[in-house]
Amino acid sequence: MPRVKVLLFGKAAELAESREITVEVPETILYGELFEKIFEVEPSLNPIKSTCVIAIDQKYGGKEEQITITNRTEIAVIPPLSGG
């Protein structure tokens, strides 16, 4: 199974006290399963789970969308934007 880096931004980075985490996932996975796996691996993100999305190679997907993961896949947790 590929081990991929997951980039964390904003409140996600603050809660995890890191700008990235590493997650081991199967080569093919549903977008929604990957989302759940990230929050399972890094439970400190759970307070913002309902407001976050993940981007895979700079694109958003639907929960049932199947994606192929490689060691070069870029995954990011995007919390809601704040400020003004």
mmCIF file as gemmi writes it, N, C-alpha and C atoms, coordinates in Angstrom:
data_model
loop_
_atom_site.group_PDB
_atom_site.id
_atom_site.type_symbol
_atom_site.label_atom_id
_atom_site.label_alt_id
_atom_site.label_comp_id
_atom_site.label_asym_id
_atom_site.label_entity_id
_atom_site.label_seq_id
_atom_site.pdbx_PDB_ins_code
_atom_site.Cartn_x
_atom_site.Cartn_y
_atom_site.Cartn_z
_atom_site.occupancy
_atom_site.B_iso_or_equiv
_atom_site.pdbx_formal_charge
_atom_site.auth_seq_id
_atom_site.auth_asym_id
_atom_site.pdbx_PDB_model_num
ATOM 1 N N . MET Axp A 1 ? 0.844 -1.182 0 1 0 ? 1 A 1
ATOM 2 C CA . MET Axp A 1 ? 0 0 0 1 0 ? 1 A 1
ATOM 3 C C . MET Axp A 1 ? 0.887 1.242 0 1 0 ? 1 A 1
ATOM 4 N N . PRO Axp A 2 ? 0.534 2.219 -0.827 1 0 ? 2 A 1
ATOM 5 C CA . PRO Axp A 2 ? 1.316 3.451 -0.841 1 0 ? 2 A 1
ATOM 6 C C . PRO Axp A 2 ? 1.171 4.231 0.461 1 0 ? 2 A 1
ATOM 7 N N . ARG Axp A 3 ? 2.265 4.839 0.861 1 0 ? 3 A 1
ATOM 8 C CA . ARG Axp A 3 ? 2.252 5.784 1.977 1 0 ? 3 A 1
ATOM 9 C C . ARG Axp A 3 ? 2.307 7.168 1.352 1 0 ? 3 A 1
ATOM 10 N N . VAL Axp A 4 ? 1.319 7.984 1.652 1 0 ? 4 A 1
ATOM 11 C CA . VAL Axp A 4 ? 1.249 9.306 1.043 1 0 ? 4 A 1
ATOM 12 C C . VAL Axp A 4 ? 1.229 10.391 2.109 1 0 ? 4 A 1
ATOM 13 N N . LYS Axp A 5 ? 1.789 11.526 1.746 1 0 ? 5 A 1
ATOM 14 C CA . LYS Axp A 5 ? 1.745 12.692 2.619 1 0 ? 5 A 1
ATOM 15 C C . LYS Axp A 5 ? 0.42 13.395 2.41 1 0 ? 5 A 1
ATOM 16 N N . VAL Axp A 6 ? -0.146 13.839 3.507 1 0 ? 6 A 1
ATOM 17 C CA . VAL Axp A 6 ? -1.372 14.621 3.471 1 0 ? 6 A 1
ATOM 18 C C . VAL Axp A 6 ? -1.02 16.003 4.008 1 0 ? 6 A 1
ATOM 19 N N . LEU Axp A 7 ? -1.184 17.015 3.177 1 0 ? 7 A 1
ATOM 20 C CA . LEU Axp A 7 ? -0.879 18.385 3.568 1 0 ? 7 A 1
ATOM 21 C C . LEU Axp A 7 ? -2.024 18.946 4.396 1 0 ? 7 A 1
ATOM 22 N N . LEU Axp A 8 ? -1.68 19.675 5.443 1 0 ? 8 A 1
ATOM 23 C CA . LEU Axp A 8 ? -2.678 20.266 6.331 1 0 ? 8 A 1
ATOM 24 C C . LEU Axp A 8 ? -2.56 21.785 6.274 1 0 ? 8 A 1
ATOM 25 N N . PHE Axp A 9 ? -3.678 22.452 6.187 1 0 ? 9 A 1
ATOM 26 C CA . PHE Axp A 9 ? -3.692 23.904 6.098 1 0 ? 9 A 1
ATOM 27 C C . PHE Axp A 9 ? -4.551 24.498 7.205 1 0 ? 9 A 1
ATOM 28 N N . GLY Axp A 10 ? -4.278 25.752 7.548 1 0 ? 10 A 1
ATOM 29 C CA . GLY Axp A 10 ? -5.098 26.508 8.489 1 0 ? 10 A 1
ATOM 30 C C . GLY Axp A 10 ? -5.324 25.795 9.804 1 0 ? 10 A 1
ATOM 31 N N . LYS Axp A 11 ? -6.589 25.726 10.195 1 0 ? 11 A 1
ATOM 32 C CA . LYS Axp A 11 ? -6.974 25.124 11.475 1 0 ? 11 A 1
ATOM 33 C C . LYS Axp A 11 ? -6.561 23.657 11.56 1 0 ? 11 A 1
ATOM 34 N N . ALA Axp A 12 ? -6.544 22.948 10.425 1 0 ? 12 A 1
ATOM 35 C CA . ALA Axp A 12 ? -6.128 21.537 10.43 1 0 ? 12 A 1
ATOM 36 C C . ALA Axp A 12 ? -4.673 21.419 10.878 1 0 ? 12 A 1
ATOM 37 N N . ALA Axp A 13 ? -3.8 22.268 10.349 1 0 ? 13 A 1
ATOM 38 C CA . ALA Axp A 13 ? -2.388 22.25 10.743 1 0 ? 13 A 1
ATOM 39 C C . ALA Axp A 13 ? -2.237 22.631 12.213 1 0 ? 13 A 1
ATOM 40 N N . GLU Axp A 14 ? -3.036 23.583 12.64 1 0 ? 14 A 1
ATOM 41 C CA . GLU Axp A 14 ? -2.991 24.021 14.035 1 0 ? 14 A 1
ATOM 42 C C . GLU Axp A 14 ? -3.395 22.886 14.984 1 0 ? 14 A 1
ATOM 43 N N . LEU Axp A 15 ? -4.482 22.202 14.676 1 0 ? 15 A 1
ATOM 44 C CA . LEU Axp A 15 ? -4.953 21.113 15.538 1 0 ? 15 A 1
ATOM 45 C C . LEU Axp A 15 ? -3.983 19.939 15.573 1 0 ? 15 A 1
ATOM 46 N N . ALA Axp A 16 ? -3.404 19.601 14.431 1 0 ? 16 A 1
ATOM 47 C CA . ALA Axp A 16 ? -2.476 18.466 14.357 1 0 ? 16 A 1
ATOM 48 C C . ALA Axp A 16 ? -1.067 18.847 14.797 1 0 ? 16 A 1
ATOM 49 N N . GLU Axp A 17 ? -0.843 20.145 14.967 1 0 ? 17 A 1
ATOM 50 C CA . GLU Axp A 17 ? 0.482 20.667 15.312 1 0 ? 17 A 1
ATOM 51 C C . GLU Axp A 17 ? 1.524 20.221 14.3 1 0 ? 17 A 1
ATOM 52 N N . SER Axp A 18 ? 1.107 20.199 13.037 1 0 ? 18 A 1
ATOM 53 C CA . SER Axp A 18 ? 1.988 19.774 11.945 1 0 ? 18 A 1
ATOM 54 C C . SER Axp A 18 ? 1.398 20.266 10.63 1 0 ? 18 A 1
ATOM 55 N N . ARG Axp A 19 ? 2.25 20.465 9.634 1 0 ? 19 A 1
ATOM 56 C CA . ARG Axp A 19 ? 1.79 20.877 8.307 1 0 ? 19 A 1
ATOM 57 C C . ARG Axp A 19 ? 1.509 19.673 7.41 1 0 ? 19 A 1
ATOM 58 N N . GLU Axp A 20 ? 1.863 18.468 7.885 1 0 ? 20 A 1
ATOM 59 C CA . GLU Axp A 20 ? 1.57 17.266 7.096 1 0 ? 20 A 1
ATOM 60 C C . GLU Axp A 20 ? 1.559 16.03 7.979 1 0 ? 20 A 1
ATOM 61 N N . ILE Axp A 21 ? 0.824 15.028 7.512 1 0 ? 21 A 1
ATOM 62 C CA . ILE Axp A 21 ? 0.809 13.714 8.145 1 0 ? 21 A 1
ATOM 63 C C . ILE Axp A 21 ? 1.025 12.68 7.044 1 0 ? 21 A 1
ATOM 64 N N . THR Axp A 22 ? 1.328 11.456 7.422 1 0 ? 22 A 1
ATOM 65 C CA . THR Axp A 22 ? 1.493 10.377 6.454 1 0 ? 22 A 1
ATOM 66 C C . THR Axp A 22 ? 0.403 9.338 6.693 1 0 ? 22 A 1
ATOM 67 N N . VAL Axp A 23 ? -0.203 8.892 5.594 1 0 ? 23 A 1
ATOM 68 C CA . VAL Axp A 23 ? -1.296 7.926 5.665 1 0 ? 23 A 1
ATOM 69 C C . VAL Axp A 23 ? -0.991 6.781 4.705 1 0 ? 23 A 1
ATOM 70 N N . GLU Axp A 24 ? -1.219 5.564 5.158 1 0 ? 24 A 1
ATOM 71 C CA . GLU Axp A 24 ? -1.057 4.389 4.301 1 0 ? 24 A 1
ATOM 72 C C . GLU Axp A 24 ? -2.438 3.966 3.82 1 0 ? 24 A 1
ATOM 73 N N . VAL Axp A 25 ? -2.601 3.922 2.501 1 0 ? 25 A 1
ATOM 74 C CA . VAL Axp A 25 ? -3.905 3.599 1.912 1 0 ? 25 A 1
ATOM 75 C C . VAL Axp A 25 ? -3.729 2.63 0.753 1 0 ? 25 A 1
ATOM 76 N N . PRO Axp A 26 ? -4.787 1.911 0.384 1 0 ? 26 A 1
ATOM 77 C CA . PRO Axp A 26 ? -4.694 1.028 -0.785 1 0 ? 26 A 1
ATOM 78 C C . PRO Axp A 26 ? -4.526 1.845 -2.068 1 0 ? 26 A 1
ATOM 79 N N . GLU Axp A 27 ? -4.097 1.178 -3.121 1 0 ? 27 A 1
ATOM 80 C CA . GLU Axp A 27 ? -3.863 1.869 -4.392 1 0 ? 27 A 1
ATOM 81 C C . GLU Axp A 27 ? -5.14 2.418 -5.004 1 0 ? 27 A 1
ATOM 82 N N . THR Axp A 28 ? -6.261 1.762 -4.782 1 0 ? 28 A 1
ATOM 83 C CA . THR Axp A 28 ? -7.545 2.31 -5.218 1 0 ? 28 A 1
ATOM 84 C C . THR Axp A 28 ? -8.445 2.425 -3.998 1 0 ? 28 A 1
ATOM 85 N N . ILE Axp A 29 ? -9.097 3.562 -3.893 1 0 ? 29 A 1
ATOM 86 C CA . ILE Axp A 29 ? -9.933 3.847 -2.729 1 0 ? 29 A 1
ATOM 87 C C . ILE Axp A 29 ? -10.998 4.852 -3.151 1 0 ? 29 A 1
ATOM 88 N N . LEU Axp A 30 ? -12.131 4.804 -2.483 1 0 ? 30 A 1
ATOM 89 C CA . LEU Axp A 30 ? -13.156 5.806 -2.73 1 0 ? 30 A 1
ATOM 90 C C . LEU Axp A 30 ? -12.773 7.093 -2.012 1 0 ? 30 A 1
ATOM 91 N N . TYR Axp A 31 ? -13.118 8.204 -2.611 1 0 ? 31 A 1
ATOM 92 C CA . TYR Axp A 31 ? -12.843 9.518 -2.029 1 0 ? 31 A 1
ATOM 93 C C . TYR Axp A 31 ? -13.339 9.587 -0.58 1 0 ? 31 A 1
ATOM 94 N N . GLY Axp A 32 ? -14.566 9.122 -0.344 1 0 ? 32 A 1
ATOM 95 C CA . GLY Axp A 32 ? -15.137 9.149 1.003 1 0 ? 32 A 1
ATOM 96 C C . GLY Axp A 32 ? -14.383 8.271 1.991 1 0 ? 32 A 1
ATOM 97 N N . GLU Axp A 33 ? -13.87 7.128 1.531 1 0 ? 33 A 1
ATOM 98 C CA . GLU Axp A 33 ? -13.078 6.242 2.394 1 0 ? 33 A 1
ATOM 99 C C . GLU Axp A 33 ? -11.749 6.898 2.754 1 0 ? 33 A 1
ATOM 100 N N . LEU Axp A 34 ? -11.139 7.58 1.794 1 0 ? 34 A 1
ATOM 101 C CA . LEU Axp A 34 ? -9.884 8.283 2.065 1 0 ? 34 A 1
ATOM 102 C C . LEU Axp A 34 ? -10.111 9.379 3.094 1 0 ? 34 A 1
ATOM 103 N N . PHE Axp A 35 ? -11.205 10.108 2.939 1 0 ? 35 A 1
ATOM 104 C CA . PHE Axp A 35 ? -11.569 11.153 3.895 1 0 ? 35 A 1
ATOM 105 C C . PHE Axp A 35 ? -11.64 10.571 5.305 1 0 ? 35 A 1
ATOM 106 N N . GLU Axp A 36 ? -12.368 9.472 5.464 1 0 ? 36 A 1
ATOM 107 C CA . GLU Axp A 36 ? -12.511 8.835 6.777 1 0 ? 36 A 1
ATOM 108 C C . GLU Axp A 36 ? -11.168 8.341 7.312 1 0 ? 36 A 1
ATOM 109 N N . LYS Axp A 37 ? -10.335 7.786 6.453 1 0 ? 37 A 1
ATOM 110 C CA . LYS Axp A 37 ? -9.024 7.261 6.855 1 0 ? 37 A 1
ATOM 111 C C . LYS Axp A 37 ? -8.144 8.372 7.421 1 0 ? 37 A 1
ATOM 112 N N . ILE Axp A 38 ? -8.157 9.532 6.785 1 0 ? 38 A 1
ATOM 113 C CA . ILE Axp A 38 ? -7.343 10.66 7.252 1 0 ? 38 A 1
ATOM 114 C C . ILE Axp A 38 ? -7.736 11.038 8.673 1 0 ? 38 A 1
ATOM 115 N N . PHE Axp A 39 ? -9.032 11.117 8.937 1 0 ? 39 A 1
ATOM 116 C CA . PHE Axp A 39 ? -9.49 11.514 10.265 1 0 ? 39 A 1
ATOM 117 C C . PHE Axp A 39 ? -9.316 10.396 11.289 1 0 ? 39 A 1
ATOM 118 N N . GLU Axp A 40 ? -9.235 9.169 10.835 1 0 ? 40 A 1
ATOM 119 C CA . GLU Axp A 40 ? -8.935 8.034 11.716 1 0 ? 40 A 1
ATOM 120 C C . GLU Axp A 40 ? -7.462 8.084 12.138 1 0 ? 40 A 1
ATOM 121 N N . VAL Axp A 41 ? -6.588 8.373 11.196 1 0 ? 41 A 1
ATOM 122 C CA . VAL Axp A 41 ? -5.147 8.422 11.464 1 0 ? 41 A 1
ATOM 123 C C . VAL Axp A 41 ? -4.784 9.628 12.329 1 0 ? 41 A 1
ATOM 124 N N . GLU Axp A 42 ? -5.48 10.742 12.137 1 0 ? 42 A 1
ATOM 125 C CA . GLU Axp A 42 ? -5.176 11.971 12.882 1 0 ? 42 A 1
ATOM 126 C C . GLU Axp A 42 ? -6.446 12.461 13.589 1 0 ? 42 A 1
ATOM 127 N N . PRO Axp A 43 ? -6.787 11.827 14.731 1 0 ? 43 A 1
ATOM 128 C CA . PRO Axp A 43 ? -8.037 12.166 15.42 1 0 ? 43 A 1
ATOM 129 C C . PRO Axp A 43 ? -8.099 13.604 15.941 1 0 ? 43 A 1
ATOM 130 N N . SER Axp A 44 ? -6.971 14.28 16.041 1 0 ? 44 A 1
ATOM 131 C CA . SER Axp A 44 ? -6.999 15.673 16.498 1 0 ? 44 A 1
ATOM 132 C C . SER Axp A 44 ? -7.768 16.569 15.526 1 0 ? 44 A 1
ATOM 133 N N . LEU Axp A 45 ? -7.991 16.087 14.298 1 0 ? 45 A 1
ATOM 134 C CA . LEU Axp A 45 ? -8.726 16.864 13.294 1 0 ? 45 A 1
ATOM 135 C C . LEU Axp A 45 ? -10.243 16.721 13.43 1 0 ? 45 A 1
ATOM 136 N N . ASN Axp A 46 ? -10.704 15.795 14.243 1 0 ? 46 A 1
ATOM 137 C CA . ASN Axp A 46 ? -12.141 15.517 14.336 1 0 ? 46 A 1
ATOM 138 C C . ASN Axp A 46 ? -13.015 16.728 14.673 1 0 ? 46 A 1
ATOM 139 N N . PRO Axp A 47 ? -12.548 17.712 15.471 1 0 ? 47 A 1
ATOM 140 C CA . PRO Axp A 47 ? -13.415 18.869 15.74 1 0 ? 47 A 1
ATOM 141 C C . PRO Axp A 47 ? -13.811 19.658 14.484 1 0 ? 47 A 1
ATOM 142 N N . ILE Axp A 48 ? -13.041 19.553 13.409 1 0 ? 48 A 1
ATOM 143 C CA . ILE Axp A 48 ? -13.373 20.294 12.188 1 0 ? 48 A 1
ATOM 144 C C . ILE Axp A 48 ? -13.778 19.374 11.033 1 0 ? 48 A 1
ATOM 145 N N . LYS Axp A 49 ? -13.939 18.107 11.32 1 0 ? 49 A 1
ATOM 146 C CA . LYS Axp A 49 ? -14.227 17.119 10.273 1 0 ? 49 A 1
ATOM 147 C C . LYS Axp A 49 ? -15.438 17.493 9.428 1 0 ? 49 A 1
ATOM 148 N N . SER Axp A 50 ? -16.498 17.939 10.053 1 0 ? 50 A 1
ATOM 149 C CA . SER Axp A 50 ? -17.737 18.213 9.313 1 0 ? 50 A 1
ATOM 150 C C . SER Axp A 50 ? -17.635 19.431 8.4 1 0 ? 50 A 1
ATOM 151 N N . THR Axp A 51 ? -16.592 20.229 8.564 1 0 ? 51 A 1
ATOM 152 C CA . THR Axp A 51 ? -16.454 21.437 7.746 1 0 ? 51 A 1
ATOM 153 C C . THR Axp A 51 ? -15.294 21.363 6.763 1 0 ? 51 A 1
ATOM 154 N N . CYS Axp A 52 ? -14.577 20.255 6.749 1 0 ? 52 A 1
ATOM 155 C CA . CYS Axp A 52 ? -13.407 20.109 5.877 1 0 ? 52 A 1
ATOM 156 C C . CYS Axp A 52 ? -13.75 19.377 4.587 1 0 ? 52 A 1
ATOM 157 N N . VAL Axp A 53 ? -12.922 19.595 3.594 1 0 ? 53 A 1
ATOM 158 C CA . VAL Axp A 53 ? -12.939 18.795 2.372 1 0 ? 53 A 1
ATOM 159 C C . VAL Axp A 53 ? -11.502 18.36 2.128 1 0 ? 53 A 1
ATOM 160 N N . ILE Axp A 54 ? -11.333 17.356 1.289 1 0 ? 54 A 1
ATOM 161 C CA . ILE Axp A 54 ? -9.978 16.992 0.894 1 0 ? 54 A 1
ATOM 162 C C . ILE Axp A 54 ? -9.845 17.197 -0.605 1 0 ? 54 A 1
ATOM 163 N N . ALA Axp A 55 ? -8.66 17.601 -0.985 1 0 ? 55 A 1
ATOM 164 C CA . ALA Axp A 55 ? -8.336 17.764 -2.399 1 0 ? 55 A 1
ATOM 165 C C . ALA Axp A 55 ? -7.309 16.699 -2.755 1 0 ? 55 A 1
ATOM 166 N N . ILE Axp A 56 ? -7.494 16.087 -3.905 1 0 ? 56 A 1
ATOM 167 C CA . ILE Axp A 56 ? -6.57 15.068 -4.393 1 0 ? 56 A 1
ATOM 168 C C . ILE Axp A 56 ? -6.016 15.571 -5.712 1 0 ? 56 A 1
ATOM 169 N N . ASP Axp A 57 ? -4.708 15.787 -5.73 1 0 ? 57 A 1
ATOM 170 C CA . ASP Axp A 57 ? -4.057 16.394 -6.898 1 0 ? 57 A 1
ATOM 171 C C . ASP Axp A 57 ? -4.781 17.674 -7.305 1 0 ? 57 A 1
ATOM 172 N N . GLN Axp A 58 ? -5.085 18.503 -6.307 1 0 ? 58 A 1
ATOM 173 C CA . GLN Axp A 58 ? -5.693 19.826 -6.454 1 0 ? 58 A 1
ATOM 174 C C . GLN Axp A 58 ? -7.107 19.801 -7.025 1 0 ? 58 A 1
ATOM 175 N N . LYS Axp A 59 ? -7.813 18.676 -6.848 1 0 ? 59 A 1
ATOM 176 C CA . LYS Axp A 59 ? -9.197 18.56 -7.317 1 0 ? 59 A 1
ATOM 177 C C . LYS Axp A 59 ? -10.049 17.973 -6.205 1 0 ? 59 A 1
ATOM 178 N N . TYR Axp A 60 ? -11.303 18.408 -6.162 1 0 ? 60 A 1
ATOM 179 C CA . TYR Axp A 60 ? -12.261 17.857 -5.213 1 0 ? 60 A 1
ATOM 180 C C . TYR Axp A 60 ? -13.035 16.734 -5.883 1 0 ? 60 A 1
ATOM 181 N N . GLY Axp A 61 ? -13.524 15.8 -5.087 1 0 ? 61 A 1
ATOM 182 C CA . GLY Axp A 61 ? -14.27 14.675 -5.651 1 0 ? 61 A 1
ATOM 183 C C . GLY Axp A 61 ? -15.514 14.375 -4.844 1 0 ? 61 A 1
ATOM 184 N N . GLY Axp A 62 ? -16.333 13.474 -5.374 1 0 ? 62 A 1
ATOM 185 C CA . GLY Axp A 62 ? -17.528 13.018 -4.674 1 0 ? 62 A 1
ATOM 186 C C . GLY Axp A 62 ? -17.206 11.795 -3.839 1 0 ? 62 A 1
ATOM 187 N N . LYS Axp A 63 ? -17.989 11.547 -2.804 1 0 ? 63 A 1
ATOM 188 C CA . LYS Axp A 63 ? -17.719 10.445 -1.873 1 0 ? 63 A 1
ATOM 189 C C . LYS Axp A 63 ? -17.593 9.093 -2.55 1 0 ? 63 A 1
ATOM 190 N N . GLU Axp A 64 ? -18.328 8.875 -3.619 1 0 ? 64 A 1
ATOM 191 C CA . GLU Axp A 64 ? -18.318 7.579 -4.301 1 0 ? 64 A 1
ATOM 192 C C . GLU Axp A 64 ? -17.32 7.52 -5.46 1 0 ? 64 A 1
ATOM 193 N N . GLU Axp A 65 ? -16.58 8.588 -5.658 1 0 ? 65 A 1
ATOM 194 C CA . GLU Axp A 65 ? -15.596 8.61 -6.746 1 0 ? 65 A 1
ATOM 195 C C . GLU Axp A 65 ? -14.389 7.751 -6.382 1 0 ? 65 A 1
ATOM 196 N N . GLN Axp A 66 ? -14.021 6.84 -7.258 1 0 ? 66 A 1
ATOM 197 C CA . GLN Axp A 66 ? -12.856 5.987 -7.016 1 0 ? 66 A 1
ATOM 198 C C . GLN Axp A 66 ? -11.608 6.704 -7.511 1 0 ? 66 A 1
ATOM 199 N N . ILE Axp A 67 ? -10.571 6.668 -6.697 1 0 ? 67 A 1
ATOM 200 C CA . ILE Axp A 67 ? -9.319 7.313 -7.068 1 0 ? 67 A 1
ATOM 201 C C . ILE Axp A 67 ? -8.176 6.317 -6.966 1 0 ? 67 A 1
ATOM 202 N N . THR Axp A 68 ? -7.164 6.547 -7.761 1 0 ? 68 A 1
ATOM 203 C CA . THR Axp A 68 ? -5.954 5.729 -7.732 1 0 ? 68 A 1
ATOM 204 C C . THR Axp A 68 ? -4.876 6.526 -7.015 1 0 ? 68 A 1
ATOM 205 N N . ILE Axp A 69 ? -4.268 5.902 -6.022 1 0 ? 69 A 1
ATOM 206 C CA . ILE Axp A 69 ? -3.253 6.549 -5.199 1 0 ? 69 A 1
ATOM 207 C C . ILE Axp A 69 ? -1.881 6.002 -5.566 1 0 ? 69 A 1
ATOM 208 N N . THR Axp A 70 ? -0.923 6.907 -5.728 1 0 ? 70 A 1
ATOM 209 C CA . THR Axp A 70 ? 0.476 6.526 -5.897 1 0 ? 70 A 1
ATOM 210 C C . THR Axp A 70 ? 1.287 7.279 -4.851 1 0 ? 70 A 1
ATOM 211 N N . ASN Axp A 71 ? 2.569 6.99 -4.771 1 0 ? 71 A 1
ATOM 212 C CA . ASN Axp A 71 ? 3.429 7.714 -3.832 1 0 ? 71 A 1
ATOM 213 C C . ASN Axp A 71 ? 3.548 9.192 -4.191 1 0 ? 71 A 1
ATOM 214 N N . ARG Axp A 72 ? 3.134 9.558 -5.394 1 0 ? 72 A 1
ATOM 215 C CA . ARG Axp A 72 ? 3.227 10.948 -5.846 1 0 ? 72 A 1
ATOM 216 C C . ARG Axp A 72 ? 1.902 11.693 -5.758 1 0 ? 72 A 1
ATOM 217 N N . THR Axp A 73 ? 0.85 11.025 -5.322 1 0 ? 73 A 1
ATOM 218 C CA . THR Axp A 73 ? -0.455 11.673 -5.2 1 0 ? 73 A 1
ATOM 219 C C . THR Axp A 73 ? -0.391 12.753 -4.129 1 0 ? 73 A 1
ATOM 220 N N . GLU Axp A 74 ? -0.902 13.933 -4.46 1 0 ? 74 A 1
ATOM 221 C CA . GLU Axp A 74 ? -0.938 15.037 -3.501 1 0 ? 74 A 1
ATOM 222 C C . GLU Axp A 74 ? -2.329 15.103 -2.877 1 0 ? 74 A 1
ATOM 223 N N . ILE Axp A 75 ? -2.369 14.994 -1.567 1 0 ? 75 A 1
ATOM 224 C CA . ILE Axp A 75 ? -3.63 15.042 -0.83 1 0 ? 75 A 1
ATOM 225 C C . ILE Axp A 75 ? -3.544 16.198 0.156 1 0 ? 75 A 1
ATOM 226 N N . ALA Axp A 76 ? -4.615 16.969 0.263 1 0 ? 76 A 1
ATOM 227 C CA . ALA Axp A 76 ? -4.63 18.102 1.186 1 0 ? 76 A 1
ATOM 228 C C . ALA Axp A 76 ? -5.955 18.156 1.924 1 0 ? 76 A 1
ATOM 229 N N . VAL Axp A 77 ? -5.885 18.47 3.218 1 0 ? 77 A 1
ATOM 230 C CA . VAL Axp A 77 ? -7.083 18.716 4.02 1 0 ? 77 A 1
ATOM 231 C C . VAL Axp A 77 ? -7.322 20.22 3.99 1 0 ? 77 A 1
ATOM 232 N N . ILE Axp A 78 ? -8.497 20.604 3.503 1 0 ? 78 A 1
ATOM 233 C CA . ILE Axp A 78 ? -8.836 22.014 3.359 1 0 ? 78 A 1
ATOM 234 C C . ILE Axp A 78 ? -9.946 22.357 4.358 1 0 ? 78 A 1
ATOM 235 N N . PRO Axp A 79 ? -9.59 23.091 5.428 1 0 ? 79 A 1
ATOM 236 C CA . PRO Axp A 79 ? -10.616 23.522 6.372 1 0 ? 79 A 1
ATOM 237 C C . PRO Axp A 79 ? -11.328 24.753 5.81 1 0 ? 79 A 1
ATOM 238 N N . PRO Axp A 80 ? -12.416 25.174 6.442 1 0 ? 80 A 1
ATOM 239 C CA . PRO Axp A 80 ? -13.082 26.381 5.954 1 0 ? 80 A 1
ATOM 240 C C . PRO Axp A 80 ? -12.158 27.588 6.102 1 0 ? 80 A 1
ATOM 241 N N . LEU Axp A 81 ? -12.279 28.51 5.174 1 0 ? 81 A 1
ATOM 242 C CA . LEU Axp A 81 ? -11.485 29.737 5.243 1 0 ? 81 A 1
ATOM 243 C C . LEU Axp A 81 ? -12.109 30.658 6.27 1 0 ? 81 A 1
ATOM 244 N N . SER Axp A 82 ? -11.258 31.427 6.939 1 0 ? 82 A 1
ATOM 245 C CA . SER Axp A 82 ? -11.77 32.381 7.918 1 0 ? 82 A 1
ATOM 246 C C . SER Axp A 82 ? -11.05 33.703 7.739 1 0 ? 82 A 1
ATOM 247 N N . GLY Axp A 83 ? -11.532 34.678 8.406 1 0 ? 83 A 1
ATOM 248 C CA . GLY Axp A 83 ? -10.913 35.996 8.311 1 0 ? 83 A 1
ATOM 249 C C . GLY Axp A 83 ? -11.755 36.92 7.459 1 0 ? 83 A 1
ATOM 250 N N . GLY Axp A 84 ? -11.233 38.084 7.23 1 0 ? 84 A 1
ATOM 251 C CA . GLY Axp A 84 ? -12.012 39.015 6.435 1 0 ? 84 A 1
ATOM 252 C C . GLY Axp A 84 ? -11.189 40.129 5.903 1 0 ? 84 A 1
